[in-house]
Amino acid sequence: MMAVSVHPAGGDFQFETAHMLFQTRPIPGSWNLYDVSPDGQRFLLSLPLEWSSAAPITVVTNWTEKLKE
């Protein structure tokens, strides 16, 4: 995803150099990869879970019993 600043100049526009915001990949069979928040400040990305670099979540139940050991 790239961004370019645009500035009105008389009846024309001036464009600054494009810069990369972030890298993403298309999801096979999908065309809608992202959406932009109403204020234009955030993106919501659709990424398959296997592409995520996040660590898995571990849920520990009955953890208070472990404290008694």
All heavy atoms as TSV, in Angstrom:
chain	resi	resn	atom	element	x	y	z
A	1	MET	N	N	0.862	-1.157	0.000
A	1	MET	CA	C	0.000	0.000	0.000
A	1	MET	C	C	0.908	1.219	0.000
A	1	MET	O	O	1.808	1.324	0.819
A	1	MET	CB	C	-0.886	-0.039	1.236
A	1	MET	CG	C	-1.791	1.150	1.383
A	1	MET	SD	S	-3.065	1.340	0.137
A	1	MET	CE	C	-4.060	-0.087	0.426
A	2	MET	N	N	0.673	2.090	-0.932
A	2	MET	CA	C	1.488	3.287	-1.084
A	2	MET	C	C	0.656	4.535	-0.753
A	2	MET	O	O	-0.573	4.508	-0.826
A	2	MET	CB	C	1.982	3.403	-2.534
A	2	MET	CG	C	2.747	2.186	-3.024
A	2	MET	SD	S	4.343	2.012	-2.263
A	2	MET	CE	C	5.270	3.260	-3.098
A	3	ALA	N	N	1.332	5.616	-0.404
A	3	ALA	CA	C	0.690	6.901	-0.140
A	3	ALA	C	C	1.422	7.986	-0.907
A	3	ALA	O	O	2.641	7.941	-1.061
A	3	ALA	CB	C	0.714	7.218	1.343
A	4	VAL	N	N	0.651	8.957	-1.371
A	4	VAL	CA	C	1.204	10.112	-2.090
A	4	VAL	C	C	0.488	11.355	-1.589
A	4	VAL	O	O	-0.738	11.401	-1.550
A	4	VAL	CB	C	0.995	9.977	-3.619
A	4	VAL	CG1	C	1.473	11.230	-4.340
A	4	VAL	CG2	C	1.682	8.748	-4.165
A	5	SER	N	N	1.234	12.352	-1.180
A	5	SER	CA	C	0.635	13.636	-0.801
A	5	SER	C	C	0.318	14.419	-2.065
A	5	SER	O	O	1.129	14.469	-2.996
A	5	SER	CB	C	1.589	14.435	0.076
A	5	SER	OG	O	1.773	13.786	1.305
A	6	VAL	N	N	-0.877	15.021	-2.082
A	6	VAL	CA	C	-1.346	15.783	-3.247
A	6	VAL	C	C	-1.639	17.208	-2.783
A	6	VAL	O	O	-2.313	17.420	-1.775
A	6	VAL	CB	C	-2.622	15.140	-3.836
A	6	VAL	CG1	C	-3.106	15.930	-5.046
A	6	VAL	CG2	C	-2.376	13.682	-4.194
A	7	HIS	N	N	-1.131	18.192	-3.537
A	7	HIS	CA	C	-1.315	19.594	-3.196
A	7	HIS	C	C	-1.894	20.332	-4.405
A	7	HIS	O	O	-1.351	20.234	-5.505
A	7	HIS	CB	C	0.018	20.246	-2.815
A	7	HIS	CG	C	0.757	19.498	-1.752
A	7	HIS	ND1	N	0.416	19.556	-0.426
A	7	HIS	CD2	C	1.816	18.655	-1.826
A	7	HIS	CE1	C	1.237	18.793	0.271
A	7	HIS	NE2	N	2.093	18.232	-0.562
A	8	PRO	N	N	-2.993	21.091	-4.201
A	8	PRO	CA	C	-3.517	21.887	-5.302
A	8	PRO	C	C	-2.551	23.024	-5.641
A	8	PRO	O	O	-1.968	23.639	-4.751
A	8	PRO	CB	C	-4.845	22.423	-4.787
A	8	PRO	CG	C	-4.806	22.272	-3.314
A	8	PRO	CD	C	-3.791	21.220	-2.985
A	9	ALA	N	N	-2.366	23.252	-6.928
A	9	ALA	CA	C	-1.482	24.324	-7.392
A	9	ALA	C	C	-2.170	25.021	-8.561
A	9	ALA	O	O	-2.053	24.590	-9.700
A	9	ALA	CB	C	-0.132	23.763	-7.797
A	10	GLY	N	N	-2.913	26.076	-8.247
A	10	GLY	CA	C	-3.669	26.754	-9.300
A	10	GLY	C	C	-4.776	25.828	-9.788
A	10	GLY	O	O	-5.585	25.353	-9.023
A	11	GLY	N	N	-4.794	25.563	-11.085
A	11	GLY	CA	C	-5.771	24.645	-11.654
A	11	GLY	C	C	-5.247	23.228	-11.754
A	11	GLY	O	O	-5.916	22.348	-12.289
A	12	ASP	N	N	-4.041	22.987	-11.255
A	12	ASP	CA	C	-3.409	21.664	-11.331
A	12	ASP	C	C	-3.184	21.111	-9.924
A	12	ASP	O	O	-3.550	21.722	-8.934
A	12	ASP	CB	C	-2.047	21.749	-12.032
A	12	ASP	CG	C	-2.150	21.594	-13.532
A	12	ASP	OD1	O	-3.171	21.070	-13.999
A	12	ASP	OD2	O	-1.193	22.000	-14.214
A	13	PHE	N	N	-2.542	19.952	-9.897
A	13	PHE	CA	C	-2.145	19.332	-8.638
A	13	PHE	C	C	-0.654	19.030	-8.690
A	13	PHE	O	O	-0.113	18.718	-9.742
A	13	PHE	CB	C	-2.905	18.012	-8.403
A	13	PHE	CG	C	-4.366	18.213	-8.169
A	13	PHE	CD1	C	-5.273	18.038	-9.191
A	13	PHE	CD2	C	-4.839	18.563	-6.913
A	13	PHE	CE1	C	-6.624	18.212	-8.985
A	13	PHE	CE2	C	-6.188	18.737	-6.690
A	13	PHE	CZ	C	-7.088	18.566	-7.727
A	14	GLN	N	N	-0.004	19.143	-7.543
A	14	GLN	CA	C	1.391	18.719	-7.421
A	14	GLN	C	C	1.415	17.484	-6.528
A	14	GLN	O	O	0.717	17.434	-5.514
A	14	GLN	CB	C	2.251	19.824	-6.807
A	14	GLN	CG	C	2.412	21.012	-7.711
A	14	GLN	CD	C	3.299	22.078	-7.087
A	14	GLN	OE1	O	3.603	22.048	-5.900
A	14	GLN	NE2	N	3.724	23.025	-7.910
A	15	PHE	N	N	2.208	16.493	-6.942
A	15	PHE	CA	C	2.296	15.232	-6.231
A	15	PHE	C	C	3.693	15.063	-5.654
A	15	PHE	O	O	4.678	15.276	-6.345
A	15	PHE	CB	C	2.003	14.067	-7.181
A	15	PHE	CG	C	0.676	14.185	-7.864
A	15	PHE	CD1	C	0.570	14.749	-9.127
A	15	PHE	CD2	C	-0.469	13.735	-7.234
A	15	PHE	CE1	C	-0.654	14.859	-9.753
A	15	PHE	CE2	C	-1.696	13.840	-7.852
A	15	PHE	CZ	C	-1.794	14.404	-9.109
A	16	GLU	N	N	3.759	14.667	-4.387
A	16	GLU	CA	C	5.048	14.354	-3.785
A	16	GLU	C	C	5.423	12.917	-4.132
A	16	GLU	O	O	4.633	12.173	-4.693
A	16	GLU	CB	C	4.983	14.549	-2.273
A	16	GLU	CG	C	4.810	16.022	-1.897
A	16	GLU	CD	C	4.874	16.241	-0.404
A	16	GLU	OE1	O	5.283	15.327	0.337
A	16	GLU	OE2	O	4.505	17.347	0.021
A	17	THR	N	N	6.619	12.520	-3.770
A	17	THR	CA	C	7.090	11.164	-4.039
A	17	THR	C	C	6.283	10.160	-3.225
A	17	THR	O	O	6.029	10.372	-2.040
A	17	THR	CB	C	8.581	11.040	-3.678
A	17	THR	OG1	O	9.314	12.022	-4.401
A	17	THR	CG2	C	9.112	9.664	-4.013
A	18	ALA	N	N	5.899	9.056	-3.855
A	18	ALA	CA	C	5.147	8.003	-3.174
A	18	ALA	C	C	6.033	7.302	-2.152
A	18	ALA	O	O	7.238	7.163	-2.348
A	18	ALA	CB	C	4.630	6.993	-4.192
A	19	HIS	N	N	5.429	6.892	-1.054
A	19	HIS	CA	C	6.160	6.105	-0.059
A	19	HIS	C	C	5.274	4.950	0.414
A	19	HIS	O	O	4.057	5.048	0.404
A	19	HIS	CB	C	6.646	6.971	1.112
A	19	HIS	CG	C	5.537	7.567	1.925
A	19	HIS	ND1	N	4.895	8.726	1.564
A	19	HIS	CD2	C	4.955	7.165	3.071
A	19	HIS	CE1	C	3.966	9.013	2.451
A	19	HIS	NE2	N	3.975	8.072	3.376
A	20	MET	N	N	5.923	3.861	0.811
A	20	MET	CA	C	5.187	2.674	1.212
A	20	MET	C	C	4.662	2.833	2.641
A	20	MET	O	O	5.392	3.230	3.537
A	20	MET	CB	C	6.076	1.422	1.126
A	20	MET	CG	C	5.307	0.149	1.414
A	20	MET	SD	S	6.177	-1.374	1.004
A	20	MET	CE	C	7.395	-1.434	2.286
A	21	LEU	N	N	3.374	2.508	2.834
A	21	LEU	CA	C	2.775	2.505	4.166
A	21	LEU	C	C	2.977	1.148	4.833
A	21	LEU	O	O	3.396	1.059	5.975
A	21	LEU	CB	C	1.280	2.795	4.086
A	21	LEU	CG	C	0.884	4.172	3.592
A	21	LEU	CD1	C	-0.626	4.271	3.466
A	21	LEU	CD2	C	1.419	5.248	4.517
A	22	PHE	N	N	2.641	0.099	4.109
A	22	PHE	CA	C	2.805	-1.261	4.609
A	22	PHE	C	C	2.707	-2.213	3.433
A	22	PHE	O	O	2.251	-1.843	2.358
A	22	PHE	CB	C	1.769	-1.622	5.680
A	22	PHE	CG	C	0.349	-1.368	5.269
A	22	PHE	CD1	C	-0.370	-2.306	4.542
A	22	PHE	CD2	C	-0.277	-0.185	5.610
A	22	PHE	CE1	C	-1.670	-2.072	4.168
A	22	PHE	CE2	C	-1.584	0.065	5.241
A	22	PHE	CZ	C	-2.282	-0.887	4.515
A	23	GLN	N	N	3.143	-3.447	3.658
A	23	GLN	CA	C	3.119	-4.462	2.613
A	23	GLN	C	C	2.034	-5.484	2.937
A	23	GLN	O	O	1.865	-5.877	4.087
A	23	GLN	CB	C	4.476	-5.154	2.525
A	23	GLN	CG	C	4.633	-6.019	1.306
A	23	GLN	CD	C	6.076	-6.459	1.138
A	23	GLN	OE1	O	6.924	-6.205	1.974
A	23	GLN	NE2	N	6.351	-7.123	0.041
A	24	THR	N	N	1.300	-5.893	1.931
A	24	THR	CA	C	0.267	-6.909	2.093
A	24	THR	C	C	0.243	-7.781	0.851
A	24	THR	O	O	0.893	-7.459	-0.144
A	24	THR	CB	C	-1.106	-6.270	2.381
A	24	THR	OG1	O	-2.041	-7.301	2.653
A	24	THR	CG2	C	-1.580	-5.437	1.222
A	25	ARG	N	N	-0.483	-8.873	0.924
A	25	ARG	CA	C	-0.607	-9.777	-0.217
A	25	ARG	C	C	-2.079	-10.003	-0.507
A	25	ARG	O	O	-2.891	-9.997	0.419
A	25	ARG	CB	C	0.028	-11.134	0.098
A	25	ARG	CG	C	1.482	-11.069	0.413
A	25	ARG	CD	C	2.030	-12.450	0.605
A	25	ARG	NE	N	1.905	-12.828	2.003
A	25	ARG	CZ	C	2.303	-13.979	2.504
A	25	ARG	NH1	N	2.821	-14.890	1.712
A	25	ARG	NH2	N	2.178	-14.243	3.778
A	26	PRO	N	N	-2.419	-10.226	-1.763
A	26	PRO	CA	C	-3.826	-10.509	-2.071
A	26	PRO	C	C	-4.234	-11.877	-1.542
A	26	PRO	O	O	-3.428	-12.796	-1.458
A	26	PRO	CB	C	-3.879	-10.469	-3.595
A	26	PRO	CG	C	-2.478	-10.717	-4.034
A	26	PRO	CD	C	-1.584	-10.183	-2.959
A	27	ILE	N	N	-5.482	-11.981	-1.158
A	27	ILE	CA	C	-6.048	-13.261	-0.733
A	27	ILE	C	C	-6.701	-13.880	-1.959
A	27	ILE	O	O	-7.527	-13.232	-2.606
A	27	ILE	CB	C	-7.080	-13.053	0.385
A	27	ILE	CG1	C	-6.410	-12.420	1.598
A	27	ILE	CG2	C	-7.758	-14.368	0.745
A	27	ILE	CD1	C	-7.369	-11.979	2.656
A	28	PRO	N	N	-6.341	-15.105	-2.308
A	28	PRO	CA	C	-6.943	-15.737	-3.491
A	28	PRO	C	C	-8.468	-15.717	-3.422
A	28	PRO	O	O	-9.063	-16.032	-2.392
A	28	PRO	CB	C	-6.412	-17.175	-3.436
A	28	PRO	CG	C	-5.159	-17.082	-2.632
A	28	PRO	CD	C	-5.396	-15.982	-1.634
A	29	GLY	N	N	-9.091	-15.292	-4.512
A	29	GLY	CA	C	-10.546	-15.248	-4.593
A	29	GLY	C	C	-11.173	-14.051	-3.912
A	29	GLY	O	O	-12.383	-13.977	-3.777
A	30	SER	N	N	-10.370	-13.099	-3.476
A	30	SER	CA	C	-10.892	-11.921	-2.784
A	30	SER	C	C	-10.363	-10.662	-3.454
A	30	SER	O	O	-9.226	-10.594	-3.875
A	30	SER	CB	C	-10.457	-11.936	-1.319
A	30	SER	OG	O	-10.884	-10.764	-0.673
A	31	TRP	N	N	-11.188	-9.634	-3.523
A	31	TRP	CA	C	-10.739	-8.363	-4.109
A	31	TRP	C	C	-10.727	-7.246	-3.083
A	31	TRP	O	O	-10.117	-6.218	-3.272
A	31	TRP	CB	C	-11.627	-7.963	-5.290
A	31	TRP	CG	C	-13.064	-7.795	-4.917
A	31	TRP	CD1	C	-14.027	-8.763	-4.915
A	31	TRP	CD2	C	-13.703	-6.607	-4.462
A	31	TRP	NE1	N	-15.211	-8.244	-4.470
A	31	TRP	CE2	C	-15.055	-6.917	-4.202
A	31	TRP	CE3	C	-13.269	-5.309	-4.246
A	31	TRP	CZ2	C	-15.967	-5.978	-3.738
A	31	TRP	CZ3	C	-14.188	-4.370	-3.788
A	31	TRP	CH2	C	-15.524	-4.717	-3.548
A	32	ASN	N	N	-11.408	-7.420	-1.972
A	32	ASN	CA	C	-11.488	-6.359	-0.966
A	32	ASN	C	C	-10.495	-6.651	0.150
A	32	ASN	O	O	-10.823	-7.296	1.133
A	32	ASN	CB	C	-12.916	-6.272	-0.424
A	32	ASN	CG	C	-13.153	-5.008	0.361
A	32	ASN	OD1	O	-12.303	-4.134	0.393
A	32	ASN	ND2	N	-14.291	-4.913	0.991
A	33	LEU	N	N	-9.266	-6.169	0.013
A	33	LEU	CA	C	-8.199	-6.474	0.961
A	33	LEU	C	C	-8.211	-5.591	2.205
A	33	LEU	O	O	-7.662	-5.965	3.220
A	33	LEU	CB	C	-6.840	-6.321	0.287
A	33	LEU	CG	C	-6.595	-7.195	-0.930
A	33	LEU	CD1	C	-5.247	-6.886	-1.531
A	33	LEU	CD2	C	-6.696	-8.650	-0.553
A	34	TYR	N	N	-8.826	-4.420	2.124
A	34	TYR	CA	C	-8.763	-3.488	3.249
A	34	TYR	C	C	-9.942	-2.540	3.219
A	34	TYR	O	O	-10.666	-2.428	2.224
A	34	TYR	CB	C	-7.459	-2.686	3.212
A	34	TYR	CG	C	-7.374	-1.744	2.043
A	34	TYR	CD1	C	-7.804	-0.428	2.162
A	34	TYR	CD2	C	-6.893	-2.164	0.813
A	34	TYR	CE1	C	-7.745	0.443	1.090
A	34	TYR	CE2	C	-6.830	-1.305	-0.259
A	34	TYR	CZ	C	-7.257	-0.004	-0.121
A	34	TYR	OH	O	-7.199	0.845	-1.185
A	35	ASP	N	N	-10.130	-1.843	4.320
A	35	ASP	CA	C	-11.086	-0.748	4.396
A	35	ASP	C	C	-10.417	0.356	5.206
A	35	ASP	O	O	-9.500	0.096	5.981
A	35	ASP	CB	C	-12.381	-1.201	5.063
A	35	ASP	CG	C	-13.547	-0.261	4.774
A	35	ASP	OD1	O	-13.366	0.704	3.990
A	35	ASP	OD2	O	-14.632	-0.485	5.325
A	36	VAL	N	N	-10.859	1.577	5.011
A	36	VAL	CA	C	-10.280	2.732	5.687
A	36	VAL	C	C	-11.298	3.268	6.689
A	36	VAL	O	O	-12.494	3.330	6.398
A	36	VAL	CB	C	-9.913	3.832	4.667
A	36	VAL	CG1	C	-9.284	5.033	5.347
A	36	VAL	CG2	C	-8.996	3.278	3.598
A	37	SER	N	N	-10.819	3.632	7.880
A	37	SER	CA	C	-11.718	4.189	8.900
A	37	SER	C	C	-12.319	5.502	8.400
A	37	SER	O	O	-11.731	6.175	7.539
A	37	SER	CB	C	-10.967	4.406	10.214
A	37	SER	OG	O	-9.975	5.389	10.059
A	38	PRO	N	N	-13.486	5.885	8.917
A	38	PRO	CA	C	-14.127	7.132	8.469
A	38	PRO	C	C	-13.246	8.369	8.603
A	38	PRO	O	O	-13.340	9.291	7.794
A	38	PRO	CB	C	-15.360	7.244	9.372
A	38	PRO	CG	C	-15.682	5.837	9.753
A	38	PRO	CD	C	-14.330	5.160	9.876
A	39	ASP	N	N	-12.355	8.394	9.610
A	39	ASP	CA	C	-11.483	9.567	9.775
A	39	ASP	C	C	-10.224	9.481	8.917
A	39	ASP	O	O	-9.408	10.394	8.921
A	39	ASP	CB	C	-11.116	9.773	11.247
A	39	ASP	CG	C	-10.283	8.642	11.826
A	39	ASP	OD1	O	-9.928	7.690	11.093
A	39	ASP	OD2	O	-9.989	8.706	13.031
A	40	GLY	N	N	-10.042	8.372	8.179
A	40	GLY	CA	C	-8.895	8.228	7.285
A	40	GLY	C	C	-7.578	7.958	7.991
A	40	GLY	O	O	-6.523	8.016	7.374
A	41	GLN	N	N	-7.604	7.634	9.278
A	41	GLN	CA	C	-6.374	7.472	10.055
A	41	GLN	C	C	-5.947	6.020	10.237
A	41	GLN	O	O	-4.829	5.752	10.639
A	41	GLN	CB	C	-6.537	8.113	11.436
A	41	GLN	CG	C	-6.786	9.607	11.372
A	41	GLN	CD	C	-5.642	10.346	10.713
A	41	GLN	OE1	O	-4.494	10.219	11.123
A	41	GLN	NE2	N	-5.939	11.107	9.679
A	42	ARG	N	N	-6.859	5.058	9.970
A	42	ARG	CA	C	-6.549	3.648	10.203
A	42	ARG	C	C	-7.055	2.786	9.052
A	42	ARG	O	O	-7.975	3.154	8.342
A	42	ARG	CB	C	-7.201	3.177	11.507
A	42	ARG	CG	C	-6.571	3.787	12.735
A	42	ARG	CD	C	-7.314	3.422	13.989
A	42	ARG	NE	N	-8.653	3.993	14.064
A	42	ARG	CZ	C	-8.926	5.240	14.406
A	42	ARG	NH1	N	-7.956	6.064	14.708
A	42	ARG	NH2	N	-10.161	5.668	14.447
A	43	PHE	N	N	-6.438	1.617	8.910
A	43	PHE	CA	C	-6.846	0.617	7.931
A	43	PHE	C	C	-7.281	-0.640	8.677
A	43	PHE	O	O	-6.718	-0.978	9.715
A	43	PHE	CB	C	-5.678	0.212	7.013
A	43	PHE	CG	C	-5.253	1.281	6.069
A	43	PHE	CD1	C	-4.203	2.122	6.394
A	43	PHE	CD2	C	-5.876	1.433	4.847
A	43	PHE	CE1	C	-3.796	3.102	5.519
A	43	PHE	CE2	C	-5.470	2.408	3.970
A	43	PHE	CZ	C	-4.435	3.249	4.305
A	44	LEU	N	N	-8.267	-1.326	8.143
A	44	LEU	CA	C	-8.636	-2.652	8.599
A	44	LEU	C	C	-8.258	-3.598	7.477
A	44	LEU	O	O	-8.736	-3.460	6.347
A	44	LEU	CB	C	-10.134	-2.740	8.886
A	44	LEU	CG	C	-10.650	-4.121	9.276
A	44	LEU	CD1	C	-10.049	-4.542	10.618
A	44	LEU	CD2	C	-12.153	-4.132	9.339
A	45	LEU	N	N	-7.343	-4.540	7.758
A	45	LEU	CA	C	-6.849	-5.463	6.739
A	45	LEU	C	C	-7.454	-6.831	6.920
A	45	LEU	O	O	-7.647	-7.303	8.038
A	45	LEU	CB	C	-5.329	-5.594	6.820
A	45	LEU	CG	C	-4.533	-4.326	6.602
A	45	LEU	CD1	C	-3.059	-4.590	6.851
A	45	LEU	CD2	C	-4.736	-3.817	5.201
A	46	SER	N	N	-7.720	-7.481	5.813
A	46	SER	CA	C	-8.196	-8.852	5.816
A	46	SER	C	C	-7.015	-9.753	5.486
A	46	SER	O	O	-6.540	-9.789	4.353
A	46	SER	CB	C	-9.303	-9.015	4.766
A	46	SER	OG	O	-9.728	-10.351	4.716
A	47	LEU	N	N	-6.482	-10.441	6.501
A	47	LEU	CA	C	-5.327	-11.313	6.323
A	47	LEU	C	C	-5.657	-12.708	6.831
A	47	LEU	O	O	-6.226	-12.847	7.913
A	47	LEU	CB	C	-4.122	-10.797	7.109
A	47	LEU	CG	C	-3.584	-9.436	6.728
A	47	LEU	CD1	C	-2.469	-9.038	7.688
A	47	LEU	CD2	C	-3.065	-9.454	5.319
A	48	PRO	N	N	-5.282	-13.725	6.091
A	48	PRO	CA	C	-5.461	-15.078	6.620
A	48	PRO	C	C	-4.634	-15.260	7.887
A	48	PRO	O	O	-3.546	-14.704	8.025
A	48	PRO	CB	C	-4.924	-15.986	5.504
A	48	PRO	CG	C	-4.939	-15.141	4.279
A	48	PRO	CD	C	-4.735	-13.731	4.746
A	49	LEU	N	N	-5.139	-16.042	8.820
A	49	LEU	CA	C	-4.466	-16.234	10.096
A	49	LEU	C	C	-3.052	-16.765	9.932
A	49	LEU	O	O	-2.143	-16.378	10.649
A	49	LEU	CB	C	-5.282	-17.188	10.972
A	49	LEU	CG	C	-4.799	-17.373	12.403
A	49	LEU	CD1	C	-4.713	-16.037	13.127
A	49	LEU	CD2	C	-5.711	-18.320	13.138
A	50	GLU	N	N	-2.813	-17.622	8.952
A	50	GLU	CA	C	-1.476	-18.193	8.795
A	50	GLU	C	C	-0.449	-17.166	8.342
A	50	GLU	O	O	0.742	-17.422	8.404
A	50	GLU	CB	C	-1.481	-19.396	7.843
A	50	GLU	CG	C	-1.889	-19.066	6.428
A	50	GLU	CD	C	-3.376	-19.217	6.158
A	50	GLU	OE1	O	-4.155	-19.330	7.113
A	50	GLU	OE2	O	-3.765	-19.202	4.985
A	51	TRP	N	N	-0.867	-15.985	7.896
A	51	TRP	CA	C	0.075	-14.943	7.502
A	51	TRP	C	C	0.452	-14.063	8.686
A	51	TRP	O	O	1.347	-13.256	8.612
A	51	TRP	CB	C	-0.490	-14.076	6.405
A	51	TRP	CG	C	-0.631	-14.772	5.099
A	51	TRP	CD1	C	-0.198	-16.021	4.775
A	51	TRP	CD2	C	-1.265	-14.274	3.940
A	51	TRP	NE1	N	-0.532	-16.317	3.487
A	51	TRP	CE2	C	-1.185	-15.267	2.940
A	51	TRP	CE3	C	-1.900	-13.086	3.639
A	51	TRP	CZ2	C	-1.707	-15.106	1.674
A	51	TRP	CZ3	C	-2.427	-12.912	2.373
A	51	TRP	CH2	C	-2.316	-13.923	1.402
A	52	SER	N	N	-0.242	-14.203	9.771
A	52	SER	CA	C	-0.001	-13.362	10.930
A	52	SER	C	C	1.304	-13.771	11.612
A	52	SER	O	O	1.632	-14.943	11.710
A	52	SER	CB	C	-1.159	-13.491	11.915
A	52	SER	OG	O	-0.853	-12.822	13.106
A	53	SER	N	N	2.038	-12.793	12.097
A	53	SER	CA	C	3.278	-13.084	12.821
A	53	SER	C	C	3.050	-13.090	14.326
A	53	SER	O	O	3.989	-13.213	15.098
A	53	SER	CB	C	4.345	-12.065	12.458
A	53	SER	OG	O	3.919	-10.777	12.860
A	54	ALA	N	N	1.784	-12.949	14.745
A	54	ALA	CA	C	1.483	-12.913	16.167
A	54	ALA	C	C	1.646	-14.297	16.783
A	54	ALA	O	O	1.411	-15.311	16.144
A	54	ALA	CB	C	0.052	-12.414	16.381
A	55	ALA	N	N	2.056	-14.312	18.028
A	55	ALA	CA	C	2.198	-15.570	18.759
A	55	ALA	C	C	0.810	-16.112	19.102
A	55	ALA	O	O	-0.139	-15.339	19.253
A	55	ALA	CB	C	3.000	-15.334	20.032
A	56	PRO	N	N	0.688	-17.423	19.250
A	56	PRO	CA	C	-0.615	-17.983	19.618
A	56	PRO	C	C	-1.011	-17.551	21.029
A	56	PRO	O	O	-0.159	-17.249	21.866
A	56	PRO	CB	C	-0.395	-19.493	19.547
A	56	PRO	CG	C	1.071	-19.674	19.673
A	56	PRO	CD	C	1.706	-18.452	19.087
A	57	ILE	N	N	-2.292	-17.543	21.282
A	57	ILE	CA	C	-2.810	-17.188	22.596
A	57	ILE	C	C	-2.932	-18.463	23.424
A	57	ILE	O	O	-3.445	-19.470	22.945
A	57	ILE	CB	C	-4.185	-16.497	22.474
A	57	ILE	CG1	C	-4.047	-15.184	21.734
A	57	ILE	CG2	C	-4.813	-16.295	23.849
A	57	ILE	CD1	C	-5.364	-14.513	21.436
A	58	THR	N	N	-2.466	-18.417	24.663
A	58	THR	CA	C	-2.602	-19.545	25.582
A	58	THR	C	C	-3.603	-19.165	26.660
A	58	THR	O	O	-3.437	-18.144	27.339
A	58	THR	CB	C	-1.247	-19.896	26.224
A	58	THR	OG1	O	-0.304	-20.180	25.191
A	58	THR	CG2	C	-1.370	-21.084	27.150
A	59	VAL	N	N	-4.638	-19.979	26.819
A	59	VAL	CA	C	-5.647	-19.742	27.847
A	59	VAL	C	C	-5.415	-20.757	28.955
A	59	VAL	O	O	-5.416	-21.962	28.719
A	59	VAL	CB	C	-7.071	-19.893	27.272
A	59	VAL	CG1	C	-8.111	-19.706	28.364
A	59	VAL	CG2	C	-7.286	-18.906	26.141
A	60	VAL	N	N	-5.203	-20.260	30.151
A	60	VAL	CA	C	-4.978	-21.129	31.303
A	60	VAL	C	C	-6.235	-21.101	32.167
A	60	VAL	O	O	-6.632	-20.045	32.656
A	60	VAL	CB	C	-3.751	-20.675	32.121
A	60	VAL	CG1	C	-3.549	-21.565	33.335
A	60	VAL	CG2	C	-2.514	-20.645	31.246
A	61	THR	N	N	-6.855	-22.262	32.306
A	61	THR	CA	C	-8.032	-22.353	33.168
A	61	THR	C	C	-7.613	-22.921	34.515
A	61	THR	O	O	-6.612	-23.612	34.634
A	61	THR	CB	C	-9.104	-23.248	32.534
A	61	THR	OG1	O	-8.554	-24.543	32.319
A	61	THR	CG2	C	-9.580	-22.679	31.194
A	62	ASN	N	N	-8.372	-22.591	35.531
A	62	ASN	CA	C	-8.121	-23.091	36.875
A	62	ASN	C	C	-6.721	-22.703	37.370
A	62	ASN	O	O	-6.051	-23.462	38.068
A	62	ASN	CB	C	-8.314	-24.618	36.916
A	62	ASN	CG	C	-8.649	-25.112	38.307
A	62	ASN	OD1	O	-9.081	-24.347	39.158
A	62	ASN	ND2	N	-8.441	-26.395	38.534
A	63	TRP	N	N	-6.271	-21.520	37.008
A	63	TRP	CA	C	-4.915	-21.101	37.330
A	63	TRP	C	C	-4.711	-20.867	38.828
A	63	TRP	O	O	-3.593	-20.969	39.334
A	63	TRP	CB	C	-4.525	-19.856	36.535
A	63	TRP	CG	C	-5.400	-18.657	36.787
A	63	TRP	CD1	C	-6.529	-18.332	36.132
A	63	TRP	CD2	C	-5.199	-17.655	37.774
A	63	TRP	NE1	N	-7.054	-17.176	36.633
A	63	TRP	CE2	C	-6.248	-16.739	37.641
A	63	TRP	CE3	C	-4.225	-17.438	38.739
A	63	TRP	CZ2	C	-6.369	-15.620	38.468
A	63	TRP	CZ3	C	-4.344	-16.310	39.556
A	63	TRP	CH2	C	-5.418	-15.421	39.417
A	64	THR	N	N	-5.783	-20.595	39.549
A	64	THR	CA	C	-5.627	-20.374	40.995
A	64	THR	C	C	-5.205	-21.653	41.713
A	64	THR	O	O	-4.531	-21.585	42.745
A	64	THR	CB	C	-6.930	-19.834	41.618
A	64	THR	OG1	O	-8.007	-20.734	41.295
A	64	THR	CG2	C	-7.254	-18.446	41.088
A	65	GLU	N	N	-5.560	-22.805	41.184
A	65	GLU	CA	C	-5.128	-24.064	41.778
A	65	GLU	C	C	-3.622	-24.238	41.659
A	65	GLU	O	O	-2.978	-24.819	42.535
A	65	GLU	CB	C	-5.862	-25.251	41.123
A	65	GLU	CG	C	-7.331	-25.309	41.466
A	65	GLU	CD	C	-7.588	-25.425	42.974
A	65	GLU	OE1	O	-6.917	-26.241	43.638
A	65	GLU	OE2	O	-8.441	-24.657	43.476
A	66	LYS	N	N	-3.035	-23.747	40.599
A	66	LYS	CA	C	-1.572	-23.818	40.415
A	66	LYS	C	C	-0.851	-22.986	41.479
A	66	LYS	O	O	0.265	-23.296	41.873
A	66	LYS	CB	C	-1.178	-23.337	39.023
A	66	LYS	CG	C	-1.653	-24.221	37.912
A	66	LYS	CD	C	-0.836	-25.477	37.883
A	66	LYS	CE	C	-1.213	-26.308	36.666
A	66	LYS	NZ	N	-0.553	-27.603	36.668
A	67	LEU	N	N	-1.478	-21.922	41.965
A	67	LEU	CA	C	-0.878	-21.082	42.995
A	67	LEU	C	C	-0.792	-21.808	44.340
A	67	LEU	O	O	0.093	-21.530	45.141
A	67	LEU	CB	C	-1.681	-19.783	43.167
A	67	LEU	CG	C	-1.706	-18.841	41.968
A	67	LEU	CD1	C	-2.648	-17.670	42.263
A	67	LEU	CD2	C	-0.323	-18.336	41.639
A	68	LYS	N	N	-1.689	-22.743	44.551
A	68	LYS	CA	C	-1.726	-23.481	45.817
A	68	LYS	C	C	-0.682	-24.580	45.891
A	68	LYS	O	O	-0.379	-25.078	46.965
A	68	LYS	CB	C	-3.120	-24.079	46.013
A	68	LYS	CG	C	-4.195	-23.029	46.162
A	68	LYS	CD	C	-5.575	-23.672	46.244
A	68	LYS	CE	C	-6.665	-22.618	46.240
A	68	LYS	NZ	N	-8.001	-23.213	46.225
A	69	GLU	N	N	-0.128	-24.980	44.773
A	69	GLU	CA	C	0.865	-26.071	44.736
A	69	GLU	C	C	2.195	-25.653	45.320
A	69	GLU	O	O	2.621	-24.578	45.328
A	69	GLU	CB	C	1.063	-26.572	43.311
A	69	GLU	CG	C	-0.141	-27.245	42.760
A	69	GLU	CD	C	0.058	-27.700	41.309
A	69	GLU	OE1	O	1.153	-27.525	40.739
A	69	GLU	OE2	O	-0.890	-28.229	40.744
